[in-house]
C-alpha cells in the first residue's frame, strides 16, 4: 500500500521536476488553505470505485475467463471512458489506454487491488498538490500554487500534468516493466481453451 502511494506520487513528481528544470513549472507559494479534507475524500472515493470496478471486477474476471492478455486489452478500452472528462483531447485517449494497461498490470502482477488503488490515490493527490488540474478538473484545490508554461505536449495543458508526454512515458515504462516481470514469473494467465 505504501509502495503504491509513493510510486504514484513520485511518478507525477518526476514529471514536475523535469518541467521545473526546463523552466516550464514555477512554484509561487505554499498553503493548505486551498486544499480540504473533503477534496481528499473525493479523491479516495473516486479511485476506490474505479479500481474496484475496472481492476477488481472486469480485469480479474476476464483474466480468469479469457486470460491475461485479453483482460489487459479490455481493461485499456474501459479506461477510454475518461475521454468525456473536461478538456480531454486526442492525446488524452492515448494516455487513457496507457493508464488502463499499467493499472491492469499492477493488478495482474500482484493479484490484489491494493497496488493499483494506492498508486491511483498517490497519483490523484500529487496533481493538485503541485497545482495541476486533475484529469481536466481545475477545482480540486492545491497546496503549491504554481504556474505552468510551455508546450501542451510537455505540460499537459488544461487536462493537467498527467497528459504530459513525460508522465505518459513514465507510466508506460512501469506497465511494460510489470508485464515483463509477470511473464518471467509465470503470472500471465493463458487463455483457456473451450472444450466441446
Secondary structure as UniProt FT lines:
FT   HELIX           2..22
FT   STRAND          25..30
FT   TURN            33..34
FT   HELIX           37..51
FT   HELIX           52..59
FT   HELIX           60..66
FT   HELIX           68..78
FT   HELIX           79..84
FT   TURN            86..87
FT   HELIX           90..110
FT   HELIX           114..129
FT   TURN            130..131
FT   TURN            135..136
FT   STRAND          144..148
FT   HELIX           152..155
FT   TURN            157..159
FT   HELIX           161..163
FT   HELIX           165..184
FT   TURN            185..186
//
